[in-house]
Amino acid sequence: EGGVAFIGHEKNENYKTYGRKYLVTLEQFLDVTAQENSCDEIEADLEEVIQKGYIHFGAGWYSRMVYLGEEEGYPMVTFTCNLNMHEQDLNPPPATYLITIAKGLSQIGLTCGEAVKYFAQTPGIAGRMTEDKIEQMISIFF
């Protein structure tokens, strides 16, 4: 019904990405990654991800692991699409997906206005949804 959320592969000062952090074991992270890629198992070398900054594995939508840095002695790693987002025709997300993300943004302390501005500037949404429309969809969480 619409687009999904990915992060770019390279740091870009023009865009901000909010997220939630969870302290999990490597095995738990690989299990979630496998589930999101509709496969039974993912094998990855965390040290390689840290050294290279990312690795590509498999053929699923979320087939790139990206090292985001370290906090309190723990590596921060996520997974995203392996495709170059600058070369893709991005679509706005369906309401249900946008609402799910808005719920997470409210839980990390963003106001409704901040979330609306964030969404309105996001590639795939920018120019395709008005701020009023976004606010109508997400205001339930703020």
DSSP file with accessible surface (Angstrom, degrees, kcal/mol):
  #  RESIDUE AA STRUCTURE BP1 BP2  ACC     N-H-->O    O-->H-N    N-H-->O    O-->H-N    TCO  KAPPA ALPHA  PHI   PSI    X-CA   Y-CA   Z-CA
    1    1 A E              0   0  223      0, 0.0     2,-0.3     0, 0.0     0, 0.0   0.000 360.0 360.0 360.0  -8.7    0.0    0.0    0.0
    2    2 A G        -     0   0   35     92,-0.1    89,-0.0    91,-0.1     2,-0.0  -0.989 360.0 -41.9 174.9-170.6    3.0    2.3    0.2
    3    3 A G        -     0   0   12     89,-2.2     2,-0.3    -2,-0.3    94,-0.1  -0.184  41.2-142.8 -78.8 167.1    6.6    2.9    1.1
    4    4 A V        -     0   0   49     89,-0.1     2,-0.4    93,-0.0    87,-0.1  -0.806  28.1 -93.8-123.1 168.8    8.6    1.6    4.0
    5    5 A A        +     0   0   49     -2,-0.3     2,-0.3    92,-0.0     0, 0.0  -0.713  44.5 162.0 -93.5 132.9   11.3    3.3    6.1
    6    6 A F        -     0   0   56     -2,-0.4     2,-0.3    74,-0.1    74,-0.1  -0.931  29.3-131.5-134.3 161.4   15.0    2.9    5.4
    7    7 A I        -     0   0   40     -2,-0.3    74,-0.2    72,-0.1    78,-0.1  -0.856  31.2-106.2-109.7 153.9   18.1    4.8    6.4
    8    8 A G        -     0   0   41     -2,-0.3    76,-0.1     2,-0.1     4,-0.1  -0.253  21.3-124.1 -71.0 165.3   20.7    5.9    4.0
    9    9 A H  S    S+     0   0   46     74,-0.1     2,-0.4     2,-0.1    -1,-0.1   0.664  90.5  52.0 -84.8 -20.1   24.1    4.2    3.9
   10   10 A E  S    S-     0   0  168      2,-0.0    -2,-0.1     0, 0.0     2,-0.1  -0.939  94.0-100.2-122.1 145.5   26.2    7.4    4.4
   11   11 A K        -     0   0  186     -2,-0.4     2,-0.4     2,-0.0    -2,-0.1  -0.369  40.9-173.6 -61.4 133.7   25.9   10.1    7.0
   12   12 A N    >   -     0   0   51      3,-0.3     3,-1.8     1,-0.1    -4,-0.1  -0.950  22.0-156.6-136.9 113.4   24.1   13.1    5.6
   13   13 A E  T 3  S+     0   0  155     -2,-0.4    -1,-0.1     1,-0.3    -2,-0.0   0.642  90.9  69.0 -65.4 -13.8   23.9   16.3    7.6
   14   14 A N  T 3  S+     0   0  137      1,-0.1     2,-0.4    -3,-0.0    -1,-0.3   0.643 101.1  49.9 -77.7 -16.6   20.7   17.3    5.6
   15   15 A Y    <   -     0   0  118     -3,-1.8     2,-0.4   107,-0.0    -3,-0.3  -0.964  65.4-156.6-127.9 145.3   18.7   14.5    7.2
   16   16 A K        -     0   0  137     -2,-0.4     2,-0.5   102,-0.1    -3,-0.0  -0.950   7.9-159.9-117.1 137.6   18.1   13.4   10.7
   17   17 A T        -     0   0   87     -2,-0.4     2,-0.3   -10,-0.0   -10,-0.0  -0.978   4.4-157.4-120.0 122.9   17.0    9.9   11.6
   18   18 A Y        +     0   0   72     -2,-0.5     2,-0.3     2,-0.0    87,-0.1  -0.668  22.8 161.2 -91.4 152.9   15.3    9.1   14.9
   19   19 A G        -     0   0   56     -2,-0.3     2,-0.4    85,-0.1    -2,-0.0  -0.975  36.2-111.4-159.6 172.8   15.4    5.7   16.3
   20   20 A R        -     0   0  111     -2,-0.3     2,-0.4     2,-0.0    85,-0.0  -0.894  26.4-143.8-111.0 144.1   15.0    3.5   19.4
   21   21 A K        -     0   0  127     -2,-0.4     2,-0.4     2,-0.0    55,-0.0  -0.899  15.7-176.4-109.9 138.7   17.8    1.7   21.0
   22   22 A Y        -     0   0  159     -2,-0.4     2,-0.9     2,-0.0    -2,-0.0  -1.000  25.2-132.9-131.8 134.1   17.5   -1.7   22.5
   23   23 A L        +     0   0  126     -2,-0.4     2,-0.3    53,-0.0    53,-0.0  -0.785  46.8 153.0 -87.3 107.5   20.3   -3.6   24.3
   24   24 A V        -     0   0   70     -2,-0.9     2,-0.1     1,-0.0    -2,-0.0  -0.892  45.8-100.3-130.4 163.3   20.2   -7.1   22.9
   25   25 A T     >  -     0   0   67     -2,-0.3     4,-2.4     1,-0.1     5,-0.2  -0.380  37.2-109.5 -76.3 163.2   22.6   -9.9   22.3
   26   26 A L  H  > S+     0   0   61      1,-0.2     4,-2.8     2,-0.2     5,-0.2   0.908 121.1  54.9 -59.0 -40.3   24.1  -10.5   18.9
   27   27 A E  H  > S+     0   0  138      1,-0.2     4,-2.0     2,-0.2    -1,-0.2   0.902 108.2  47.8 -62.1 -41.8   22.0  -13.6   18.6
   28   28 A Q  H  > S+     0   0  100      2,-0.2     4,-2.4     1,-0.2    -1,-0.2   0.921 111.9  50.0 -64.8 -42.7   18.8  -11.7   19.3
   29   29 A F  H  X S+     0   0   33     -4,-2.4     4,-2.6     1,-0.2    -2,-0.2   0.933 111.6  47.9 -61.6 -45.1   19.8   -9.0   16.7
   30   30 A L  H  X S+     0   0   26     -4,-2.8     4,-2.5     1,-0.2    -1,-0.2   0.872 110.0  53.7 -65.4 -33.5   20.6  -11.6   14.1
   31   31 A D  H  X S+     0   0   87     -4,-2.0     4,-2.5    -5,-0.2    -2,-0.2   0.939 110.6  45.2 -65.8 -45.9   17.3  -13.3   14.8
   32   32 A V  H  X S+     0   0   66     -4,-2.4     4,-2.5     2,-0.2    -2,-0.2   0.926 112.9  51.9 -62.9 -42.2   15.3  -10.1   14.3
   33   33 A T  H  X S+     0   0    0     -4,-2.6     4,-1.1     1,-0.2    -2,-0.2   0.923 109.9  48.9 -60.4 -43.5   17.3   -9.4   11.1
   34   34 A A  H ><>S+     0   0    2     -4,-2.5     5,-2.3     1,-0.2     3,-0.5   0.924 110.2  51.5 -62.5 -43.0   16.5  -12.9    9.8
   35   35 A Q  H ><5S+     0   0  119     -4,-2.5     3,-1.5     1,-0.2    -2,-0.2   0.921 109.1  49.7 -60.9 -43.7   12.8  -12.4   10.6
   36   36 A E  H 3<5S+     0   0   98     -4,-2.5    25,-0.3     1,-0.3    -1,-0.2   0.712 113.1  47.8 -69.0 -19.2   12.7   -9.0    8.7
   37   37 A N  T <<5S-     0   0   18     -4,-1.1    -1,-0.3    -3,-0.5    -2,-0.2   0.238 111.6-121.0-103.5  10.2   14.4  -10.7    5.7
   38   38 A S  T < 5S+     0   0  117     -3,-1.5     2,-0.3     1,-0.2    -3,-0.2   0.888  72.3 117.9  52.0  46.5   12.1  -13.7    5.7
   39   39 A C  S   <S-     0   0   52     -5,-2.3    -1,-0.2    -6,-0.1    -2,-0.2  -0.907  70.9-121.0-135.9 168.2   14.8  -16.2    6.2
   40   40 A D  S    S+     0   0  163     -2,-0.3     2,-0.3     1,-0.2    -6,-0.1   0.836  87.4   5.6 -78.1 -34.9   15.7  -18.8    8.9
   41   41 A E        -     0   0  141     -7,-0.1     2,-0.4    -8,-0.1    -1,-0.2  -0.999  51.8-157.2-154.7 145.7   19.1  -17.5    9.8
   42   42 A I        -     0   0   18     -2,-0.3     2,-0.5    -3,-0.1    -8,-0.1  -0.991  11.0-159.6-122.2 133.0   21.6  -14.7    9.2
   43   43 A E        +     0   0  160     -2,-0.4     2,-0.3     2,-0.0    -2,-0.0  -0.960  23.0 159.5-111.9 130.5   25.3  -15.1    9.8
   44   44 A A        -     0   0   24     -2,-0.5     2,-0.8    13,-0.0     3,-0.1  -0.994  39.2-130.6-150.5 146.0   27.4  -11.9   10.3
   45   45 A D     >  -     0   0   88     -2,-0.3     4,-2.0     1,-0.2     3,-0.4  -0.876  15.1-160.5 -98.4 108.1   30.7  -11.0   11.8
   46   46 A L  H  > S+     0   0   44     -2,-0.8     4,-2.5     1,-0.2     5,-0.2   0.877  91.4  56.2 -58.7 -37.9   30.1   -8.0   14.1
   47   47 A E  H  > S+     0   0  107      1,-0.2     4,-2.8     2,-0.2    -1,-0.2   0.890 106.2  51.0 -63.1 -37.1   33.8   -7.1   14.0
   48   48 A E  H  > S+     0   0   64     -3,-0.4     4,-2.9     2,-0.2     5,-0.4   0.917 109.1  50.8 -65.7 -41.6   33.6   -6.9   10.2
   49   49 A V  H  X S+     0   0    0     -4,-2.0     4,-2.0     1,-0.2    18,-0.4   0.939 113.4  45.6 -60.5 -45.0   30.6   -4.6   10.4
   50   50 A I  H  < S+     0   0   46     -4,-2.5    -2,-0.2     2,-0.2    -1,-0.2   0.936 116.0  45.3 -64.9 -45.3   32.4   -2.3   12.9
   51   51 A Q  H  < S+     0   0  158     -4,-2.8    -2,-0.2     1,-0.2    -1,-0.2   0.924 123.6  32.6 -66.6 -45.8   35.6   -2.3   10.8
   52   52 A K  H  < S-     0   0  133     -4,-2.9    -1,-0.2    -5,-0.2    -2,-0.2   0.687 101.9-125.2 -85.3 -21.4   34.0   -1.7    7.4
   53   53 A G  S  < S+     0   0   26     -4,-2.0    14,-2.4    -5,-0.4     2,-0.3   0.143  83.7  14.4  93.9 -21.2   31.1    0.4    8.7
   54   54 A Y  E     -A   66   0A 105     -6,-0.3     2,-0.3    12,-0.2    12,-0.2  -0.967  61.4-152.7-168.7 162.4   28.6   -1.9    7.0
   55   55 A I  E     -A   65   0A  15     10,-1.9    10,-2.2    -2,-0.3     2,-0.4  -0.978  14.6-137.6-139.3 154.4   28.2   -5.3    5.4
   56   56 A H  E     +A   64   0A  98     -2,-0.3     2,-0.3     8,-0.2     8,-0.2  -0.931  28.5 169.5-108.9 137.8   25.8   -6.6    2.8
   57   57 A F        -     0   0   25      6,-2.6     3,-0.2    -2,-0.4    25,-0.1  -0.993  41.6 -14.9-144.6 146.7   24.3  -10.0    3.2
   58   58 A G  S    S-     0   0   59     -2,-0.3     5,-0.1     1,-0.2    -1,-0.1   0.116  76.0 -84.6  61.2-167.3   21.5  -11.9    1.5
   59   59 A A  S    S+     0   0  103    -22,-0.1    -1,-0.2     3,-0.1     4,-0.1   0.251  79.7 118.2-126.0   9.5   18.8  -10.6   -0.9
   60   60 A G  S >  S-     0   0   25     -3,-0.2     3,-0.7     2,-0.1    22,-0.4  -0.164  79.2-101.6 -75.0 172.3   16.1   -9.4    1.5
   61   61 A W  T 3  S+     0   0  161      1,-0.3     2,-0.4   -25,-0.3    21,-0.3   0.823 122.8  45.2 -61.1 -34.4   14.8   -5.8    1.7
   62   62 A Y  T 3  S+     0   0   31    -26,-0.2    -1,-0.3    19,-0.2    19,-0.2  -0.477  74.0 135.0-109.0  60.5   16.9   -5.3    4.9
   63   63 A S    <   +     0   0    6     -3,-0.7    -6,-2.6    -2,-0.4     2,-0.4   0.063  46.3  80.6-104.3  26.0   20.1   -6.9    3.7
   64   64 A R  E     -AB  56  80A  30     16,-1.7    16,-2.4    -8,-0.2     2,-0.4  -0.985  59.7-156.5-132.1 124.7   22.7   -4.3    4.9
   65   65 A M  E     -AB  55  79A   4    -10,-2.2   -10,-1.9    -2,-0.4     2,-0.4  -0.850  15.2-163.2 -95.2 135.1   24.0   -4.0    8.5
   66   66 A V  E     -AB  54  78A  13     12,-2.6    12,-2.2    -2,-0.4     2,-0.5  -0.974  15.3-136.9-125.1 131.7   25.3   -0.6    9.4
   67   67 A Y  E     - B   0  77A  60    -14,-2.4    10,-0.2    -2,-0.4     3,-0.1  -0.744  18.6-176.9 -85.6 126.3   27.5    0.3   12.3
   68   68 A L  E     -     0   0A  93      8,-3.5     2,-0.3    -2,-0.5     9,-0.2   0.436  46.9 -94.6-104.9  -2.9   26.2    3.5   13.9
   69   69 A G  E     - B   0  76A  20      7,-0.7     7,-3.2     2,-0.0    -1,-0.4  -0.825  47.7 -65.4 122.4-161.7   28.9    4.0   16.6
   70   70 A E  E     - B   0  75A 125     -2,-0.3     2,-0.4     5,-0.2    -3,-0.0  -0.962  33.2-172.6-133.4 145.7   29.3    3.1   20.2
   71   71 A E  E >  S- B   0  74A  84      3,-2.5     3,-2.2    -2,-0.4    -2,-0.0  -0.979  75.2 -13.6-141.0 128.1   27.5    4.1   23.4
   72   72 A E  T 3  S-     0   0  167     -2,-0.4    -1,-0.1     1,-0.3     0, 0.0   0.828 129.4 -52.5  52.0  37.0   28.5    3.1   26.9
   73   73 A G  T 3  S+     0   0   53      1,-0.2    -1,-0.3     0, 0.0    -3,-0.0   0.456 115.7 112.1  84.0   1.0   30.8    0.5   25.5
   74   74 A Y  E <   -B   71   0A 123     -3,-2.2    -3,-2.5   -51,-0.0    -1,-0.2  -0.897  67.6-122.6-109.8 135.8   28.2   -1.2   23.3
   75   75 A P  E     -B   70   0A  50      0, 0.0     2,-0.6     0, 0.0    -5,-0.2  -0.477  20.4-141.2 -71.6 142.8   28.3   -1.2   19.5
   76   76 A M  E     +B   69   0A  49     -7,-3.2    -8,-3.5    -2,-0.1    -7,-0.7  -0.947  29.7 169.0-106.9 121.6   25.2    0.3   17.9
   77   77 A V  E     +B   67   0A  30     -2,-0.6     2,-0.3   -10,-0.2   -10,-0.2  -0.969   8.2 174.2-133.2 143.4   24.1   -1.6   14.7
   78   78 A T  E     -B   66   0A  45    -12,-2.2   -12,-2.6    -2,-0.4     2,-0.4  -0.848  22.8-127.1-135.2 176.5   21.0   -1.5   12.6
   79   79 A F  E     +B   65   0A  37     -2,-0.3     2,-0.3   -14,-0.2   -14,-0.2  -0.955  31.8 157.0-127.2 151.1   19.9   -3.0    9.3
   80   80 A T  E     -B   64   0A   2    -16,-2.4   -16,-1.7    -2,-0.4     2,-0.1  -0.885  47.7 -55.0-153.0-175.7   18.4   -1.3    6.3
   81   81 A C        -     0   0    9     -2,-0.3   -19,-0.2   -19,-0.2     4,-0.1  -0.416  35.7-142.8 -71.5 143.5   17.9   -1.7    2.6
   82   82 A N  S    S+     0   0   34    -22,-0.4    -1,-0.1   -21,-0.3     2,-0.1   0.630  72.4  98.3 -82.1 -12.8   21.0   -2.4    0.5
   83   83 A L  S    S-     0   0   94    -22,-0.2     2,-0.7     1,-0.1   -74,-0.1  -0.421  87.3-104.9 -75.4 152.8   19.8   -0.3   -2.4
   84   84 A N    >   -     0   0   63      1,-0.2     3,-1.7    -2,-0.1     4,-0.2  -0.661  26.4-152.9 -76.6 115.1   21.0    3.3   -2.9
   85   85 A M  G >  S+     0   0   31     -2,-0.7     3,-1.2     1,-0.3    -1,-0.2   0.768  90.9  64.9 -64.5 -24.5   18.1    5.4   -1.7
   86   86 A H  G 3  S+     0   0  147      1,-0.2    -1,-0.3     3,-0.1    -2,-0.1   0.706 103.3  48.7 -71.1 -16.7   19.1    8.3   -4.0
   87   87 A E  G <  S+     0   0  149     -3,-1.7     2,-0.3     2,-0.1    -1,-0.2   0.337  97.7  90.4-103.3   6.3   18.5    6.1   -7.0
   88   88 A Q  S <  S-     0   0   75     -3,-1.2     2,-0.9    -4,-0.2    -3,-0.0  -0.770  76.1-125.7-108.3 148.5   15.0    4.9   -5.9
   89   89 A D        -     0   0  125     -2,-0.3     2,-0.3    35,-0.0    -3,-0.1  -0.820  39.5-152.0 -87.1 105.1   11.5    6.2   -6.6
   90   90 A L        -     0   0   48     -2,-0.9    34,-0.2    -5,-0.1   -87,-0.0  -0.618   7.9-154.9 -88.4 142.0   10.3    6.5   -3.0
   91   91 A N        -     0   0   90     -2,-0.3    34,-0.1   -87,-0.1   -89,-0.1  -0.843  24.1-105.9-111.7 149.6    6.7    6.3   -2.0
   92   92 A P        -     0   0   37      0, 0.0   -89,-2.2     0, 0.0    33,-0.1  -0.383  44.7-107.2 -67.8 151.4    4.9    7.7    1.0
   93   93 A P        -     0   0   19      0, 0.0   -89,-0.1     0, 0.0   -91,-0.1  -0.376  33.3 -99.4 -76.3 159.6    4.0    5.1    3.6
   94   94 A P    >>  -     0   0   27      0, 0.0     4,-2.3     0, 0.0     3,-0.5  -0.359  40.2-104.2 -69.4 160.6    0.5    3.9    4.3
   95   95 A A  H 3> S+     0   0   47      1,-0.2     4,-2.8     2,-0.2     5,-0.2   0.886 119.3  56.1 -55.0 -43.1   -1.3    5.5    7.2
   96   96 A T  H 3> S+     0   0  101      1,-0.2     4,-1.7     2,-0.2    -1,-0.2   0.888 109.9  45.3 -61.1 -37.6   -0.9    2.5    9.5
   97   97 A Y  H <> S+     0   0   67     -3,-0.5     4,-2.2     2,-0.2    -1,-0.2   0.924 112.9  49.5 -72.5 -43.3    2.9    2.5    9.0
   98   98 A L  H  X S+     0   0    0     -4,-2.3     4,-2.7     1,-0.2    -2,-0.2   0.909 110.2  52.0 -62.0 -40.1    3.2    6.2    9.5
   99   99 A I  H  X S+     0   0   49     -4,-2.8     4,-2.4    -5,-0.2    -1,-0.2   0.905 107.3  52.4 -64.1 -40.6    1.1    5.9   12.7
  100  100 A T  H  X S+     0   0   96     -4,-1.7     4,-1.6    -5,-0.2    -1,-0.2   0.931 112.1  45.2 -61.8 -44.2    3.4    3.1   14.0
  101  101 A I  H  X S+     0   0   49     -4,-2.2     4,-2.4     1,-0.2    -2,-0.2   0.916 110.7  54.2 -66.3 -40.7    6.5    5.3   13.5
  102  102 A A  H  X S+     0   0    0     -4,-2.7     4,-2.6     1,-0.2    -2,-0.2   0.894 103.8  55.9 -60.6 -39.4    4.7    8.3   15.0
  103  103 A K  H  X S+     0   0   99     -4,-2.4     4,-1.7     1,-0.2    -1,-0.2   0.936 108.9  47.0 -58.6 -45.1    4.0    6.2   18.1
  104  104 A G  H  X S+     0   0   18     -4,-1.6     4,-1.0     1,-0.2    -2,-0.2   0.907 110.2  52.5 -63.6 -40.1    7.7    5.6   18.5
  105  105 A L  H  <>S+     0   0    8     -4,-2.4     5,-2.1     1,-0.2     3,-0.5   0.895 107.9  51.5 -64.4 -37.3    8.6    9.2   18.0
  106  106 A S  H ><5S+     0   0   31     -4,-2.6     3,-1.2     1,-0.2    -1,-0.2   0.888 106.1  55.9 -66.1 -34.1    6.1   10.2   20.7
  107  107 A Q  H 3<5S+     0   0  108     -4,-1.7    -1,-0.2     1,-0.3    -2,-0.2   0.715 105.0  51.6 -72.8 -20.5    7.8    7.7   23.0
  108  108 A I  T 3<5S-     0   0   66     -4,-1.0    -1,-0.3    -3,-0.5    -2,-0.2   0.360 127.3 -96.1 -97.9   6.7   11.2    9.3   22.6
  109  109 A G  T < 5S+     0   0   57     -3,-1.2    -3,-0.2     1,-0.3     2,-0.1   0.487  71.3 145.7 102.8   4.0    9.8   12.7   23.4
  110  110 A L      < -     0   0   16     -5,-2.1    -1,-0.3     1,-0.1     2,-0.1  -0.485  43.9-129.3 -71.6 145.4    9.0   14.4   20.1
  111  111 A T     >  -     0   0   77     -2,-0.1     4,-2.4     1,-0.1     5,-0.2  -0.449  27.3-105.1 -81.2 168.2    6.0   16.7   20.1
  112  112 A C  H  > S+     0   0   21      1,-0.2     4,-2.8     2,-0.2     5,-0.2   0.928 122.7  51.7 -60.2 -45.3    3.3   16.4   17.4
  113  113 A G  H  > S+     0   0   44      1,-0.2     4,-2.3     2,-0.2    -1,-0.2   0.894 109.7  48.9 -59.7 -41.5    4.6   19.5   15.7
  114  114 A E  H  > S+     0   0   98      2,-0.2     4,-2.4     1,-0.2    -1,-0.2   0.910 112.3  48.4 -65.6 -41.1    8.2   18.1   15.6
  115  115 A A  H  X S+     0   0    0     -4,-2.4     4,-2.9     2,-0.2     5,-0.2   0.916 110.4  51.3 -65.4 -41.6    7.0   14.8   14.3
  116  116 A V  H  X S+     0   0    5     -4,-2.8     4,-2.8     1,-0.2    -2,-0.2   0.944 112.2  46.0 -60.4 -48.4    5.0   16.5   11.6
  117  117 A K  H  X S+     0   0  103     -4,-2.3     4,-1.2     2,-0.2    -1,-0.2   0.914 112.5  51.9 -61.1 -42.8    8.0   18.6   10.5
  118  118 A Y  H >< S+     0   0   46     -4,-2.4     3,-0.6     1,-0.2     4,-0.4   0.956 113.9  42.2 -58.8 -51.1   10.2   15.5   10.5
  119  119 A F  H >< S+     0   0    4     -4,-2.9     3,-1.5     1,-0.2    -2,-0.2   0.914 109.6  57.8 -63.1 -42.5    7.8   13.5    8.4
  120  120 A A  H 3< S+     0   0   17     -4,-2.8     7,-0.3     1,-0.3    -1,-0.2   0.747 110.1  44.5 -63.3 -22.8    7.2   16.4    6.0
  121  121 A Q  T << S+     0   0  132     -4,-1.2    -1,-0.3    -3,-0.6    -2,-0.2   0.436  89.2 110.5 -99.3  -1.1   10.9   16.7    5.2
  122  122 A T  S X> S-     0   0   40     -3,-1.5     4,-3.0    -4,-0.4     3,-2.3  -0.590  78.7-107.4 -80.7 131.4   11.5   13.0    4.8
  123  123 A P  T 34 S+     0   0   59      0, 0.0   -32,-0.1     0, 0.0    -1,-0.1  -0.291 109.2  30.4 -54.0 137.8   12.3   11.7    1.3
  124  124 A G  T 34 S+     0   0   13      2,-0.3  -121,-0.1   -34,-0.2    -2,-0.0  -0.051 126.2  47.1  97.9 -30.4    9.2    9.8    0.0
  125  125 A I  T X> S+     0   0    8     -3,-2.3     3,-2.7    -6,-0.2     4,-1.2   0.752  83.7 101.3-105.7 -40.3    6.9   12.0    2.0
  126  126 A A  T 3< S+     0   0   48     -4,-3.0    -2,-0.3     1,-0.3    -5,-0.1  -0.199  99.6   4.5 -52.6 126.3    8.2   15.5    1.2
  127  127 A G  T 34 S+     0   0   86      2,-0.4    -1,-0.3    -7,-0.3     3,-0.1   0.402 122.1  74.3  80.3  -4.3    6.0   17.1   -1.4
  128  128 A R  T <4 S+     0   0  125     -3,-2.7     2,-0.4     1,-0.3    -2,-0.2   0.569  97.0  36.6-114.8 -17.4    3.5   14.2   -1.4
  129  129 A M  S  < S-     0   0   29     -4,-1.2    -2,-0.4    -9,-0.1    -1,-0.3  -0.996  78.2-129.2-136.7 136.4    1.7   14.8    1.9
  130  130 A T     >  -     0   0   88     -2,-0.4     4,-2.4     1,-0.1     5,-0.2  -0.423  24.4-116.7 -78.8 159.3    0.7   18.1    3.5
  131  131 A E  H  > S+     0   0   77      1,-0.2     4,-2.8     2,-0.2     5,-0.2   0.882 117.1  55.7 -62.2 -36.6    1.6   18.8    7.1
  132  132 A D  H  > S+     0   0  116      2,-0.2     4,-2.4     1,-0.2    -1,-0.2   0.918 107.9  47.5 -61.1 -44.6   -2.1   19.0    7.8
  133  133 A K  H  > S+     0   0  104      2,-0.2     4,-1.8     1,-0.2    -2,-0.2   0.924 112.7  49.1 -63.3 -44.0   -2.7   15.5    6.4
  134  134 A I  H  X S+     0   0    0     -4,-2.4     4,-2.0     1,-0.2     5,-0.2   0.942 111.3  49.7 -60.8 -46.3    0.3   14.1    8.4
  135  135 A E  H  X S+     0   0   93     -4,-2.8     4,-2.1     1,-0.2    -2,-0.2   0.901 107.6  53.9 -62.3 -40.6   -1.0   15.8   11.6
  136  136 A Q  H  < S+     0   0  145     -4,-2.4    -1,-0.2     1,-0.2     4,-0.2   0.895 112.2  45.9 -58.2 -38.5   -4.5   14.4   11.1
  137  137 A M  H  < S+     0   0   30     -4,-1.8    -2,-0.2    -5,-0.2    -1,-0.2   0.853 123.8  28.5 -74.2 -36.3   -3.0   10.9   10.8
  138  138 A I  H >< S+     0   0    0     -4,-2.0     3,-2.0     1,-0.1     4,-0.2   0.553  86.2  97.6-107.7  -8.6   -0.6   11.0   13.8
  139  139 A S  G ><  +     0   0   57     -4,-2.1     3,-1.6     1,-0.3    -1,-0.1   0.719  67.9  78.7 -60.8 -18.7   -2.1   13.4   16.4
  140  140 A I  G 3  S+     0   0  134      1,-0.3    -1,-0.3    -4,-0.2    -2,-0.1   0.793  93.6  50.4 -59.0 -26.3   -3.6   10.5   18.4
  141  141 A F  G <         0   0   67     -3,-2.0    -1,-0.3   -29,-0.0    -2,-0.2   0.468 360.0 360.0 -94.0  -1.3   -0.2    9.8   19.9
  142  142 A F    <         0   0   80     -3,-1.6   -31,-0.1    -4,-0.2   -39,-0.0  -0.759 360.0 360.0-119.0 360.0    0.6   13.3   21.1
